[in-house]
Amino acid sequence: MAIVGVAVAFAFQARIGAWMFDRGVTQRMSVDNLAALGDGLHVGLCGTGSPMPNLGRAGPCNVIVAGKQMYLVDMGEGAGETLNIMGISPGSADGLFLTHFHSDHIDGIGPAMLFHWTRKSATSPLPIHGPTGVEKIVDGFNAAYLTDNGYRIAHHGTKVVPPSGAGATARPFEMPASKAVVLNRNGLTITAFAVNHDPIKPSVGYRFDYKGRSLCISGDTKKSANLEAVCKGVDILVHEALQPNMVEKLSVAAAKNGQTGAAKIFHDIQDYHTSPEQAAESAKTAGAGMLVLSHLVPPLPNKYFYPAFLGDAKSRFDGEIVVGEDGMMFSLPAGSKEINRSRLM
């Protein structure tokens, strides 16, 4: 009887699979998690990883929603795919802000340009904001995708992919000595502030203010007094974090295995990032309501590693500390002091 049952199941497998696929397509195509967000300021984590391989974590990426506006901050490898899985179309982005030009923060620009163009038949390129020098980054991606753009126009036609909407356009701003407002639109104010990621210059973080709610994205940085000052009183501080005790063990292990280059890199990266403990200190100094750690180094395969990663960070900040994971969404409703959390994947 068991053999007969298996044979029957196999015979109907194609029919069942086709039905499941049809149902899944119908459901997936109707997903628009942006539409479900209420008026307020929201930050989603579309990439909490680093250049080190980490299944389940895309390269650095944050999505900011303020009312009907949507902006991305950094676009690491795999971030566009993560956004789609979160039910947020990268094509809805009003612009992309870069904190600096390290490869792991820009690897996903190509797909972001493509989604922006093809998902909504855009007639103008994706605006990419960043400190002076962003022009070279944008020019490079435009050149790399020029041939592909031609293929798509020829295949799909100019109504679906208008030639004027292909690629990206650079929106540079002068590197602020401390801080500078770089966008003010429909009640949303975006302020860039200088951070210390030497020798990587320029390097900035961003503060977002909308209808009485606020949040900061640190970018890559050492512990920063300027960040603490500019991010004073924010509801949420999203801060990068590297645990030096764990990374140094990687360096030692690499050296023992004759990987001298990797050993030096693991050692070197410790001097221009912030530990979880230091990030907690900054959150306390700034008076942030919540600290969300992202751009996590080293890779953390699961929650079992979180206590070791955090060290004694919780003793240095009275508010909630969240180890960020891809798909997390934090919502700050207008006219409220609430911080609501959800998962979009």
N, C-alpha and C positions, 0 to 999 in steps of 0.2 A: 504493500500500500504506500509505503514511504517513497518508493521508486516512482510509482504512478503520480504521486503528488508533486514530486520534483519535475517530472516530465510535463505535467499540466502547467506548472508555474513557468517553466522555461518556454512553453509554447505561447503563453500569453505575455511573455516578458516585453516584447516589442510594443504590444498594444498598451500595456500598463505604463511602460517608459514614455511612450508618446503622450499619453494622457497626463502624466506627471509633468512632463516638459511643457505642454500647452498651459497647464494651470500655473506653473511657476513663471512662465513668460508673462502671462496676463497680470499676475500679482506684482512681479518685479517692475514691469513697465509703468505701473500706476504709483510706484513709491516716489514720494517727494517729501522727505523729512524736513526740508526748509519750510514748506508751507505749514507744517504743524507747529513751528516755533512761534510763541507769542511775542508781542512787542517787548523789546528789551535788548540786552547785550548777551551774546552767546559765544562760547569758544569750544570748538571741537578739536580733538586730537586725531589728525589724519596721518601722523607719523611720529612715533616716540623713540625711534631707534637711532642708530649711529652708523658710521661706515663699517662697523663690525657686523658680520652676519648674525641675524636674530630673527628667527621665524616668528611671524605674527606681528612684527614691528617694521613699518616702512621707515624710510629716511625722514628727517625732520620736516614736519608740516603742521600748521595750525590753520583752522578755518574760523573766521570771525564773522558773525552775523549781527547786524545792528538794524532793527526794523526790516526794511526790504533790501538792505545792502549786504553784500557778501564779499569779503576779502580773504585772500590766502596770505599767510606769512611763511615763507620758505617753501620749497617744493623738492623734497628729497626723492630718491629712487623708490618707486612703488606707491607714492602718495596719491597719484591720480587714481590708481586702482582701488586704494583704500577708501577714497572719497566716494567712488561709485558704489562700493559695497555698503558704505554708510547710508546710502540713499540720498546723497548730495551730489548733484551734477557739477563737475568742474566747469562746465559751460556756463554756469550761472554766475561765475566770479566777475566782480566789477574791476578787479585788479589783483596783482600779486606784489607783495612787499618782500624784499630780500634783506636779511640782517647782515649778510656778508657773502663773499663769493667763493668760499670753500666748496669743493665739488659735491660733498654730501648734502648741501643745502640747495643746489641748483640742478641736480641730476634729472629731476622730473619736469623741468621746464618744457621740454619738447612735447610730451603728452598733454601738458596743461594748455599749451598753445593750440594743439590740435583739437582738444575737447572744446575749448572756447570758440573755435571757428566752426566746427562741424555740428556741434550739438544744437546750436541755435541759429545757424546760417548767419553768423556775425558779419557785419559789413565793415567793422574796424578791428584792428589787431588787439590782442590782450595787452593792457597797460601793465608794465613791470616797473615798480618804483624801487629806488634804492639810492644809496650814496653815489656820488660821482664815481664813475667807473662802470656803472651798470650798463652803459651804452655798449661797451666791448662785449659783455656777456650776451646781451640781446642780439647784437650784430652776429655773433658766432652761431647762436641757435638759429637765427633766420637763415644764415648761409647754409647750415647743415640740413635744414628742412626745405630748402628751395625746390630741389628736384622732386621730393615727395609731394609738395604742394601742387606742382604741375600735374603729377599723376592723378591726384584726386579731382582737380578741376576737370581734366579731360574725361574722367570716368563718371563723375556724378553730375556735372553740369554747374553752370555759374549761379543758378537759382538756389541750389542746395549749398554750394560752397563758393560764395562770392569772392573773387580774387582779392578784393580790397580788405577782406577780413582775415587773411592768412597771417600767421606769425605773431610777432609781438612788437610793441613800441616802447622804448625806454623813457622813463620819467625820472630823471636824476634830480637829486637835491644835494645841496652842500652839506658836508659832514658837520653836524653841530658841535660846538665846543662843549656844550652841556646838553641842551635840548632845543628842538625846533618843531613847530607845528608844520606837518608836511601835507595834511589834507584836512579840510573842514567842509563837510557835505551833509545836508539833510539831518542836522543834529549830531552827527558823528564827528569827533575830533581825533585825529591820529597824530601823536607826537613821537618823533624819533629822538632817541637819546644815545649819547656816546657810551660805549662799554670798552673794556680792556681785554682784547683777545690777541695782544701782541705776540708775534710780529704780523698778524693778519690785520691790515688796515685797508679800507675803513671797516669798522664793525659797529653795529648799532642794535638797540632793542627798540620796542615800540610800546607806547601806552595808548589805549583806546578808551574814550569817554563818550557815553551816550545816555541821555536822560537820567542823569544822576548815578549811573552805574559805571564801573571802571575795571580794567584789567591790564596787566602788563605781560609782554613776551620778552624774555631776557635776551634772546639770541645767545651766541657763544661768548662766554666771558669768565674772567677771574671774578672773585668776590668784588663787587663794585659799589663804592660809596655813591657814585652818581646815580646808579640804578635805584638805590635805596631812597635817594632824595626825590627823584622824578616820580617814582612809583608810590609815593606816600599815600596811604589810605586806600589803596586799591582793594576791590573785593576779592580778586584772584590774582596771584602772581604765578605765572607759568615760567618755571626756571629750569635751565639745563642742569644736569648733575652727573658728576663722575666720582666714583668711589675709589680714591687713591690706594687704599689697602688692597683692594681686589685687583686693580690694574697693575700694581707693582708685582703681584704674584704672576700675572701673565708675562711681565717682562722677565722675571727670573726664570720661569719655565721655558720661555723662548730662547734665552741665552744658554740654558743647559742643553737644549736640543740643536745648538749651532745656528739658530736663526738670529744672527747678530743684528741685522737690519730691523727686524720686527721688535727685538728686545729694546733697541734704542727708541723706536717710535713709541712703544708702550710707556717707556720712561719719560720721553719728552712731552707727551700730551698731558701729563699731570700738571704742568706748570701754567696752562692757560685755560683751565676749566675750573668749575666750582664744585666742591664736595657737597653732598646732601646736608651735612652739618652746617657748612657755610651758607648754603641757600636758606636754611632754616633761620640762621642769624639775620640774614638780609630781610626775610619776611617779617621777622619780629621788629627790626629797626624801622622798616617801612610801615608797619602797622597793617599789614595785609590781612584780609579775612581768612583766606585759604591759600596754601602753597601746593601747587601741582608740579611734580617733577617730570621732566621730559628730556629727550635727547640723552637717553640713559646709556652710560658706559660704566662697566662692561655689559655685554648682553645678559639679560635676565630671562632664562627660559620659562620660569613660572613664578608664582607668588611665594614659593618656599624660600626664594633667595632675597626677598624684599627686606626682612629684618637685618641681614648682614649688609645689604646695600645701604640702608638708612643709617647704620651706626647709631650714634646717640642724637640724631637730628631731632627726635621728638622732645628731647629735654631742652631744646634751645628755641622752641616756638610753641606758643600756647594754642594756636589754631590747628585746624585739621591739615595733615600732610597726606597727599595722595600720590602714590607712585603711578604715573600716567600709563595708560594702555591705549592702543589704537582703538578708535571707535567711541571713546568716552566723550560725552557732551556735558558742558556746564552752562547753566542758564541763569541769567541775572534779570528777573522781570523788572520792567520799568515801574517806578513808584513803590518799590519794595526793598527789603534788605535780605531777601531770601537768596540762597544759592541752591539751585536744584540740579540734580545729577541724573543722567540717563545713559543708556548704552545703545548705540546705533549699529552694532555688529557683534 
